[in-house]
Each structure stands twice: as structure tokens, then as C-alpha cells.
């Protein structure tokens, strides 16, 4: 993807080519769900056209097989807010949502990066820099994480413990959002993540669930060889949660602009090359084994729409869904999702239980004073959602209704008068106005 740009500057199409070409002068440059039974490798079809505002950057396949696409930044400027579109697995547009709270007088865009254990979509917003969750049933959008103002979150992946890891296109840092959300914290700072304006792009968790693979669009910081080439780095998630040192896995050719990528179960990596309109296939040993099309730039793929600024790829069965922005040319007819058959399947996405929107609530210590009524504070809900009803199971007693009260109904008062004098575990089941249910348990001291 591409960084934020103030208005009245040359478009990225011009600046990308000029900046990377100047870097090069400083160094010596050496449609329907596919079964695969009737398609050749790299057979390309049109999956879906993306309506305005366009500029699709990252298609996402939900575990329920729906496909989601957000609209990203228009370098010429656009006062319209970003949108998220939903498609069937056959490419039919079913519904869409408009993103609220964006800063519209500057560069803005949104990407669908993941989903959580509740099925909500995880969105990366560019302006302001934040992570949103979108409830598909209600359309409610809530802020899951925030960043410093200058951050530019680009791609994201869940860790096994529910941490969310994110790349930053503009800065030499990988971010981590703790389980349950909140303020993003710098997880890894390294000079190899400095792209000189063309920084970190794709991010994926590998099969061992202990290693992140992160892409660099260029080594523009000049710290690691040819600055016009991109890289893939492996970064370990250490047992204590800290980051290991980045280890180079692959290097692109000059001026190719590697962006998002997908990982196959075989270990092959399919990475989009934004500037040459190609897909590169990287072996498990880190070697480039194929490029499609074989010739750069034209994007001719045998399908009805050529590759034009491909930005990311995601596996859907044995095909890749490739989002392309036409970022340099700005051709609306080329702002599509492509269906590219590759004949192998992808790594399943990790969606850990702790990714749900309600963070784990630690159990408090037993209350010191014996009482017959107890008030429990429930987790805060997204804007526009309230607790509707609740019931509690008290040991030694029947299921009881619970009184909800307080701001946004976050207090639950439980009658425990029939319980025996002891430490007991009370289970509270609540229903929300968005038709979801949650169960909480608390250890209380009560008396008869």
C-alpha cells in the first residue's frame, strides 16, 4: 500500500517511479468457485469489480466464505468516506458499509485485515490511524486500537494469544495490540524495516504459529544492500512475547515493489509485485521460482482485466483472490479482484478465541464483607450496543433474574440471599441488543 500524502503534491505514480529510480542510480543494479479440474495454472478470471470510491487494496476471505474488500486511498484526493463491500464466493455484491469518523480532507482509506472469534471484521483505517471492528449483523463500528498520529498501519495478523501484530508502511516499526485491544505499542524497531517512504507491507503468521513473515516494499533506508529491492523477513515471536531479530528470507528484483502476499500449505509464498504488475512465487527455501506473467509491466494475464497495481493475494481453495488498485494509472475499470488459479491451497488463518471483542476479565478477589446482594461491573460495549437482559446461576438456588443498571447498563446486581455462607462462583449470562450473549463468572463471598 502507499503512504499518506499532503494534497497538491505530485501523485504517487510519479513520485514512486522517480524515487525508486533515483535510488537505483546510486547503486550497481545486477468467478465461480474453482475446483481446479478444468483450469490451468495461473488461469485468470475476473472475480468482482469494485464500486466507487474504488482503489481496492486487500481482499479478505472470511471463515464463512464471504469475501470482503475495503476502498483505499485515492492519490488524486476524494472527499467520500471509505466503504467495505461484501461479496459471495461467486463474486456477487451483497451489501456494503460506509466507514464513519474518517478525516476526509486528506488521504484516507480502509483495509479488511482479518476477522475475530465473534466473526466481526477487523479494519485498518488510515486517517485517523486506528483499528476498527465491524459487526456485520448490526453495522456497528467500534474502535479496537489506536496509534500515534503519524503511524500508518498496513497489514495485520493475529498471534496465538490474541495479540494483533501490524506492519507500518511509513516507519521502521512493527506494532502489537494486546489481547482485548487498546493502545498499540511498538513491538519491534529495526533499521531493516526502514523503507525510505516505501516500507513494510504484507504480514502473515506462518504454520508454526511462532513466526511472522513481513514484506518490505524497498530497502529505501539503505541499511541492507540494494535500496531499490524489496525483502521478506522472518521475525520470531519469542516465548516471552518479545520479538526476535529479523532474518532475511527473500529479496525481490529492482523496482518491483513487493506488497501483500499469501502463503500456501506447501510453504510457497505468492507475493504481489505492485510496480511490475506480476505475481512472484517464492519457494520454502526463499528462491524465486516463478513470475506471472513472465514479462513485467504489461500485466497481460490472459483474462479480461490485466494486472494493474496488484496489492495483495488471499487463498480461496486452489485459487488466489488478488486485489488490485490501479494506483499508478487510476483506471477505474482495472480496480477489481482477480481470480487466479494456482492449483494448491493456503495456510488456514489463525483466529484465536482471545480475538473476540470482549476482553478477558480477570476474577477479582472475594469481597471481604458478607452481603446478600452483589453488584458486578460488566465489560464496556461498543457504541450503540447495550445489555438487554441477564440471568444468574447461584449455587444452591434457582436461576435468578439480574437487575441491570448504570451508565450503558454496565452494572449487574445479583441476589445471593439464598446461598450458603461461603465463597461461591456466580455465573451471569447476559443478552445484548445486538442479539449476542455472553457468560461471565465471578467468585463472591455471601451469607444466608
C-alpha positions as CSV (number, residue, x, y, z in Angstrom):
1,X,0.0,0.0,0.0
2,X,1.0,3.6,-0.2
3,X,1.8,6.3,2.4
4,X,-0.2,9.3,3.3
5,X,0.4,12.3,1.1
6,X,-0.5,16.0,1.6
7,X,-2.5,17.5,-1.2
8,X,-1.0,19.5,-4.1
9,X,2.0,17.2,-4.3
10,X,2.8,15.1,-7.4
11,X,0.8,11.9,-7.5
12,X,2.3,8.7,-6.2
13,X,2.5,7.4,-9.7
14,X,5.2,10.0,-10.5
15,X,6.9,10.0,-7.1
16,X,7.1,6.2,-6.8
17,X,8.8,5.8,-10.1
18,X,11.1,8.8,-9.6
19,X,12.1,8.0,-6.0
20,X,12.9,4.3,-6.7
21,X,14.6,5.1,-10.0
22,X,16.8,7.7,-8.2
23,X,17.7,5.1,-5.6
24,X,18.6,2.7,-8.4
25,X,21.1,5.2,-9.9
26,X,23.0,5.3,-6.6
27,X,23.9,1.6,-6.7
28,X,25.1,-1.0,-9.2
29,X,22.0,-2.9,-10.2
30,X,23.0,-6.5,-11.0
31,X,-15.8,-16.3,-10.8
32,X,-17.2,-19.3,-9.8
33,X,-15.6,-21.2,-7.0
34,X,-12.8,-23.1,-8.7
35,X,-12.2,-26.8,-8.2
36,X,-9.1,-26.8,-10.4
37,X,-10.2,-29.8,-12.5
38,X,-10.7,-27.7,-15.6
39,X,-8.3,-24.8,-15.1
40,X,-4.6,-24.4,-15.9
41,X,-2.1,-22.9,-13.5
42,X,-2.4,-19.1,-13.4
43,X,-5.7,-19.2,-15.4
44,X,-7.1,-15.7,-14.6
45,X,-10.7,-14.6,-14.4
46,X,-12.5,-11.5,-13.1
47,X,-13.9,-12.1,-9.6
48,X,-15.5,-8.8,-9.0
49,X,-15.4,-5.1,-9.9
50,X,-15.1,-2.7,-7.0
51,X,-17.6,0.2,-6.9
52,X,-16.6,3.8,-6.0
53,X,-14.6,5.0,-4.2
54,X,-12.5,2.2,-5.7
55,X,-8.8,1.6,-5.1
56,X,-9.2,-1.9,-3.5
57,X,-6.0,-2.8,-1.6
58,X,-6.6,-6.1,0.2
59,X,-9.3,-8.7,-0.3
60,X,-10.2,-10.8,2.7
61,X,-11.8,-14.3,2.8
62,X,-13.9,-14.7,5.9
63,X,-14.2,-18.1,7.5
64,X,-17.8,-18.3,6.4
65,X,-16.6,-18.0,2.7
66,X,-17.8,-14.4,2.2
67,X,-15.3,-12.1,0.6
68,X,-14.7,-8.5,1.9
69,X,-12.9,-5.6,0.3
70,X,-12.3,-2.1,1.6
71,X,-11.6,1.0,-0.5
72,X,-8.2,2.6,0.0
73,X,-6.6,5.9,-0.8
74,X,-7.1,7.8,-4.0
75,X,-3.9,9.7,-4.7
76,X,-5.9,12.4,-6.6
77,X,-8.0,13.0,-3.5
78,X,-11.6,12.1,-2.8
79,X,-14.0,13.6,-0.2
80,X,-16.1,10.5,0.0
81,X,-15.6,8.2,3.1
82,X,-14.2,4.7,2.6
83,X,-16.5,1.7,2.2
84,X,-16.4,-2.0,2.9
85,X,-18.0,-4.4,0.3
86,X,-19.3,-7.9,0.9
87,X,-19.3,-10.5,-1.9
88,X,-20.5,-14.0,-2.2
89,X,-17.9,-16.7,-3.0
90,X,-19.0,-16.3,-6.6
91,X,-18.3,-12.6,-6.7
92,X,-21.8,-11.2,-6.4
93,X,-22.0,-8.0,-4.4
94,X,-24.5,-8.4,-1.5
95,X,-24.1,-5.3,0.8
96,X,-21.7,-2.6,1.9
97,X,-20.9,-0.3,4.9
98,X,-19.6,3.3,4.9
99,X,-16.8,4.0,7.4
100,X,-17.6,6.7,10.0
101,X,-15.3,9.1,11.7
102,X,-12.7,9.4,9.0
103,X,-10.7,12.6,8.2
104,X,-11.9,13.3,4.7
105,X,-9.9,16.4,3.8
106,X,-6.7,14.3,3.4
107,X,-5.6,10.8,2.3
108,X,-7.9,8.2,3.8
109,X,-8.7,4.5,3.2
110,X,-9.6,1.3,4.9
111,X,-8.5,-2.3,4.6
112,X,-10.1,-5.5,5.8
113,X,-7.2,-7.2,7.5
114,X,-8.8,-10.1,9.5
115,X,-11.8,-11.3,11.4
116,X,-12.2,-12.1,15.1
117,X,-13.7,-15.0,17.1
118,X,-17.1,-13.3,17.0
119,X,-17.0,-13.1,13.2
120,X,-16.6,-9.3,13.2
121,X,-14.3,-7.8,10.6
122,X,-11.0,-6.2,11.7
123,X,-10.4,-3.0,9.7
124,X,-7.2,-0.9,9.4
125,X,-8.1,2.8,9.0
126,X,-5.6,5.2,7.6
127,X,-6.9,8.5,8.8
128,X,-7.1,8.6,11.7
129,X,-4.7,5.7,12.3
130,X,-6.8,3.1,14.2
131,X,-8.1,-0.5,14.2
132,X,-11.9,-0.8,13.9
133,X,-14.2,-3.8,14.3
134,X,-17.2,-4.0,12.2
135,X,-20.2,-6.1,13.4
136,X,-21.7,-7.5,10.2
137,X,-25.0,-8.2,11.7
138,X,-25.7,-4.7,13.1
139,X,-23.2,-2.5,11.1
140,X,-21.9,-1.2,14.4
141,X,-18.3,0.1,14.1
142,X,-16.1,0.3,17.2
143,X,-12.6,1.4,17.9
144,X,-10.4,-1.6,18.8
145,X,-7.0,0.0,18.9
146,X,-5.3,3.4,18.4
147,X,-1.9,4.5,17.2
148,X,0.3,7.6,17.4
149,X,-0.9,10.2,14.8
150,X,1.8,9.6,12.3
151,X,1.5,5.8,12.2
152,X,0.4,4.1,9.0
153,X,-0.9,0.5,9.8
154,X,-0.7,-1.5,6.7
155,X,-1.3,-5.3,7.2
156,X,-2.2,-7.3,10.3
157,X,-2.1,-10.9,11.7
158,X,-3.3,-12.4,14.9
159,X,-0.9,-14.1,17.3
160,X,-1.9,-17.3,19.2
161,X,-2.6,-15.3,22.5
162,X,-4.9,-12.8,20.8
163,X,-2.3,-10.2,20.2
164,X,-2.7,-8.3,16.9
165,X,0.6,-7.6,15.0
166,X,0.7,-4.9,12.4
167,X,3.2,-3.6,9.9
168,X,3.7,0.2,9.4
169,X,4.3,1.5,5.9
170,X,5.8,4.8,7.0
171,X,8.0,3.9,10.0
172,X,10.6,1.2,10.9
173,X,8.4,-0.5,13.5
174,X,6.1,-3.4,13.9
175,X,3.2,-2.8,16.2
176,X,1.4,-5.1,18.7
177,X,-2.1,-4.6,20.1
178,X,-2.6,-6.6,23.3
179,X,-5.5,-9.0,23.6
180,X,-8.7,-7.2,24.0
181,X,-7.5,-4.1,22.2
182,X,-6.3,-0.7,23.4
183,X,-3.2,1.4,22.5
184,X,-0.8,-0.2,20.0
185,X,2.7,-0.5,21.4
186,X,6.0,-0.8,19.4
187,X,6.8,-4.5,19.3
188,X,9.9,-4.4,17.1
189,X,12.1,-1.5,15.9
190,X,14.8,-2.3,13.4
191,X,16.7,-0.4,10.7
192,X,15.8,-3.2,8.2
193,X,12.2,-2.0,8.5
194,X,13.1,1.4,7.2
195,X,11.8,1.7,3.7
196,X,12.6,5.4,2.9
197,X,8.9,6.1,2.3
198,X,8.2,2.6,0.8
199,X,8.2,0.5,3.9
200,X,6.6,-2.6,5.4
201,X,3.7,-4.2,3.6
202,X,2.4,-7.7,3.9
203,X,2.3,-9.6,7.2
204,X,1.4,-13.2,7.9
205,X,1.7,-15.8,10.7
206,X,3.4,-19.0,9.5
207,X,2.4,-22.6,10.1
208,X,4.5,-22.9,13.3
209,X,2.4,-20.1,14.8
210,X,5.6,-18.7,16.3
211,X,7.0,-16.8,13.2
212,X,5.8,-13.8,11.4
213,X,6.7,-13.2,7.7
214,X,6.8,-9.5,6.9
215,X,7.4,-7.8,3.5
216,X,9.3,-4.7,2.7
217,X,8.5,-2.8,-0.5
218,X,12.0,-1.4,-0.6
219,X,15.1,-1.2,1.4
220,X,15.0,2.5,1.0
221,X,16.7,3.2,4.3
222,X,19.9,2.0,2.7
223,X,20.8,-0.3,5.6
224,X,20.7,-3.7,3.8
225,X,22.0,-3.8,0.2
226,X,20.3,-2.5,-2.9
227,X,17.7,0.0,-1.7
228,X,15.5,-0.5,-4.8
229,X,14.8,-4.1,-4.0
230,X,12.2,-5.4,-1.6
231,X,12.5,-8.1,1.0
232,X,10.7,-10.8,3.0
233,X,11.9,-11.1,6.6
234,X,11.1,-13.8,9.2
235,X,10.5,-12.5,12.8
236,X,10.1,-14.9,15.7
237,X,7.6,-14.4,18.4
238,X,9.7,-15.4,21.4
239,X,8.2,-17.5,24.3
240,X,8.1,-14.3,26.5
241,X,6.2,-12.4,23.8
242,X,9.2,-10.3,22.6
243,X,10.4,-10.1,19.0
244,X,13.3,-12.0,17.6
245,X,15.8,-10.4,15.3
246,X,14.6,-10.1,11.6
247,X,16.1,-12.8,9.4
248,X,16.1,-12.2,5.6
249,X,14.2,-14.8,3.7
250,X,13.9,-13.4,0.2
251,X,14.9,-10.4,-2.0
252,X,13.0,-9.1,-5.0
253,X,14.4,-7.7,-8.2
254,X,15.0,-3.9,-8.5
255,X,11.9,-1.7,-8.8
256,X,9.4,-4.5,-8.4
257,X,7.6,-3.1,-5.2
258,X,6.5,-6.3,-3.4
259,X,3.3,-5.8,-1.4
260,X,0.9,-8.2,0.1
261,X,1.2,-12.0,-0.1
262,X,-0.4,-15.4,0.6
263,X,1.3,-18.5,2.0
264,X,0.5,-22.0,0.7
265,X,0.4,-25.1,2.8
266,X,3.5,-26.2,0.7
267,X,5.4,-23.2,2.1
268,X,5.4,-21.4,-1.2
269,X,4.8,-17.7,-0.9
270,X,2.7,-15.9,-3.6
271,X,3.6,-12.2,-3.4
272,X,2.2,-9.3,-5.5
273,X,4.6,-7.0,-7.3
274,X,2.9,-3.6,-7.4
275,X,5.2,-1.9,-9.8
276,X,5.8,-4.6,-12.4
277,X,2.2,-6.0,-12.4
278,X,3.2,-9.5,-11.6
279,X,2.9,-12.3,-9.0
280,X,6.1,-13.9,-7.8
281,X,6.3,-17.4,-6.4
282,X,8.9,-17.8,-3.7
283,X,9.9,-21.4,-2.6
284,X,10.1,-22.5,1.0
285,X,13.9,-22.0,0.6
286,X,13.5,-18.4,-0.3
287,X,14.1,-18.6,-4.0
288,X,12.0,-17.0,-6.8
289,X,10.8,-20.0,-8.8
290,X,8.1,-18.3,-11.0
291,X,6.8,-15.0,-12.1
292,X,3.4,-14.5,-13.7
293,X,3.2,-13.0,-16.2
294,X,6.8,-13.8,-17.1
295,X,7.3,-10.4,-18.7
296,X,7.0,-7.3,-16.4
297,X,4.8,-4.2,-16.7
298,X,2.1,-5.1,-19.2
299,X,0.1,-7.2,-16.7
300,X,-1.3,-9.3,-19.5
301,X,-2.6,-12.4,-17.8
302,X,-4.9,-13.9,-20.3
303,X,-8.0,-12.7,-18.5
304,X,-10.4,-9.9,-19.3
305,X,-8.6,-7.4,-17.0
306,X,-4.8,-7.1,-16.9
307,X,-2.9,-6.9,-13.7
308,X,-2.7,-3.2,-12.7
309,X,-1.1,-2.5,-9.3
310,X,-1.8,-5.8,-7.6
311,X,-1.6,-5.2,-3.9
312,X,-2.5,-8.4,-2.1
313,X,-3.4,-12.1,-2.5
314,X,-5.5,-14.4,-0.4
315,X,-6.2,-18.1,-0.9
316,X,-9.7,-19.4,-1.6
317,X,-9.4,-23.1,-2.2
318,X,-7.0,-23.6,-5.0
319,X,-7.3,-20.0,-6.3
320,X,-5.9,-16.7,-5.3
321,X,-8.1,-13.7,-4.9
322,X,-5.8,-10.8,-6.0
323,X,-6.9,-7.2,-5.2
324,X,-5.5,-4.5,-7.5
325,X,-5.7,-0.8,-7.0
326,X,-4.6,0.6,-10.4
327,X,-2.9,3.0,-8.0
328,X,-0.4,4.4,-10.6
329,X,-2.8,4.7,-13.5
330,X,-6.0,5.3,-11.6
331,X,-8.1,3.3,-14.1
332,X,-11.4,2.6,-12.5
333,X,-12.1,-0.4,-14.8
334,X,-9.0,-2.1,-13.5
335,X,-9.9,-1.7,-9.8
336,X,-11.0,-5.2,-9.4
337,X,-10.5,-8.5,-7.5
338,X,-8.9,-11.1,-9.8
339,X,-9.4,-14.9,-9.6
340,X,-6.1,-16.6,-10.3
341,X,-6.0,-20.4,-10.2
342,X,-2.7,-21.8,-8.7
343,X,-3.6,-25.5,-8.0
344,X,-2.6,-25.6,-4.3
345,X,-4.2,-24.5,-1.1
346,X,-3.3,-21.9,1.5
347,X,-2.4,-22.0,5.2
348,X,-5.6,-21.7,7.3
349,X,-5.9,-18.3,9.0
350,X,-5.5,-18.3,12.8
351,X,-8.4,-16.7,14.6
352,X,-7.7,-17.2,18.3
353,X,-10.5,-17.2,20.9
354,X,-9.0,-14.2,22.6
355,X,-9.6,-12.1,19.5
356,X,-13.2,-11.6,20.5
357,X,-14.3,-8.0,21.1
358,X,-14.9,-8.6,24.8
359,X,-11.5,-8.9,26.5
360,X,-10.9,-11.5,29.2
361,X,-12.0,-10.2,32.6
362,X,-9.8,-11.2,35.5
363,X,-11.5,-12.6,38.5
364,X,-11.5,-10.2,41.5
365,X,-10.6,-11.3,44.9
366,X,-13.5,-12.4,47.1
367,X,-15.3,-9.5,48.8
368,X,-14.3,-9.1,52.5
369,X,-17.8,-8.0,53.7
370,X,-20.6,-10.6,53.7
371,X,-23.6,-9.2,51.8
372,X,-26.8,-10.7,50.3
373,X,-26.7,-8.6,47.1
374,X,-23.7,-8.2,44.8
375,X,-23.0,-5.7,42.0
376,X,-20.9,-6.9,39.1
377,X,-19.4,-4.5,36.6
378,X,-19.7,-5.9,33.1
379,X,-17.3,-5.1,30.2
380,X,-17.9,-1.9,28.2
381,X,-19.8,-2.4,25.0
382,X,-19.3,-0.8,21.5
383,X,-21.1,2.5,20.9
384,X,-24.8,1.9,20.3
385,X,-25.0,-1.5,21.9
386,X,-26.5,-2.1,25.4
387,X,-27.1,-5.1,27.7
388,X,-30.7,-6.1,27.4
389,X,-31.2,-8.8,30.0
390,X,-29.3,-11.0,32.3
391,X,-29.8,-14.1,34.5
392,X,-27.5,-15.6,37.2
393,X,-27.0,-19.1,38.4
394,X,-26.3,-19.1,42.1
395,X,-25.1,-22.4,43.8
396,X,-27.8,-23.8,45.9
397,X,-30.5,-21.7,44.3
398,X,-32.6,-21.4,41.2
399,X,-31.6,-19.3,38.2
400,X,-32.4,-15.7,39.1
401,X,-33.1,-12.6,37.0
402,X,-30.5,-9.9,37.3
403,X,-31.1,-6.2,37.6
404,X,-29.1,-4.2,35.1
405,X,-28.4,-0.5,35.9
406,X,-25.9,2.3,35.5
407,X,-24.4,4.1,32.5
408,X,-24.9,1.9,29.4
409,X,-26.3,-0.8,31.6
410,X,-22.9,-2.0,32.8
411,X,-23.9,-2.9,36.4
412,X,-25.5,-6.2,37.2
413,X,-26.9,-6.7,40.7
414,X,-27.3,-10.3,41.8
415,X,-29.5,-11.5,44.7
416,X,-27.4,-14.2,46.5
417,X,-29.5,-14.3,49.7
418,X,-30.4,-18.0,49.3
419,X,-26.8,-19.1,49.0
420,X,-25.0,-20.5,52.0
421,X,-22.3,-18.6,53.8
422,X,-19.2,-19.4,51.7
423,X,-17.1,-18.4,48.7
424,X,-19.2,-19.2,45.7
425,X,-18.9,-18.9,41.9
426,X,-21.8,-17.0,40.4
427,X,-22.4,-17.4,36.6
428,X,-24.1,-14.5,34.9
429,X,-25.4,-14.9,31.3
430,X,-26.3,-11.6,29.6
431,X,-28.0,-10.8,26.3
432,X,-27.2,-7.7,24.3
433,X,-29.2,-5.5,22.0
434,X,-27.2,-6.9,19.1
435,X,-28.6,-10.4,19.9
436,X,-25.3,-11.7,21.3
437,X,-24.9,-13.5,24.5
438,X,-22.0,-13.6,26.9
439,X,-21.3,-15.6,30.1
440,X,-19.2,-14.2,33.0
441,X,-18.3,-15.8,36.2
442,X,-17.3,-14.2,39.5
443,X,-16.1,-15.5,42.8
444,X,-18.1,-13.9,45.7
445,X,-18.4,-14.3,49.4
446,X,-22.0,-14.4,50.5
447,X,-24.1,-15.2,53.6
448,X,-27.6,-16.5,54.2
